[in-house]
Amino acid sequence: MMMQRPKIVRRFSKNEQGATAVEFAFIAGPFFFLIFAIIESCIYFMATQYLESSVDSVGRSVRTGQIDSTATEAEFKQAICDAASQLFDCDKLQVDLSVAATFDDLKKPPEADDEGAYDATSFGFTPPDAEQIIQITAVYEWPILTNYAAPLATNSSNTWALIMATAVFRSEPYK
């Protein structure tokens, strides 16, 4: 013999109003997190492309002699900041311009360690001249808002990801 359910349970089992709201409540959190993570990934990708474009643009100015040995470090950094100022805080943007005799003599850009820290102490400014091998590096710590996505973008538990753009070229004989 089957045991009869209490009256209140029988009432709820026949009433299907609000079932869609309950189902949506179950999936709303993961759904919105996924949407925000996708949007943040797109913005991160756009920022990476924007910084690379800015470094390429300033690199073209250095390559053609518009920024030459008369330029100062502050003028060079300001040129990159002007090209990238819509998305980046110029105070947090680290830039490096180095010159080498051969391509093999170029220094490696900084790499983030396991904690996500990087060493930019070797960053500096060497005034460029005609027919030199030049390396321009720009580094920015991009904030990650969806903290669950931060470990996917970097090896650390930090709330930022390292964006880096590098351009290497030989300047033209503009003198």
Secondary structure, 3 states (H helix, E strand, C coil): CCCCCCHHHHHHHHCCCCHHHHHHHHHHHHHHHHHHHHHHHHHHHHHHHHHHHHHHHHHHHHHCCCCCCCCCHHHHHHHHHHHHCCCCCCCCCEEEEEEECCHHHCCCCCCCCCCCCCCCCCCCECCCCCCCEEEEEEEEEEECCCCCCHHHHCCCCCCEEEEEEEEEEECCCCC
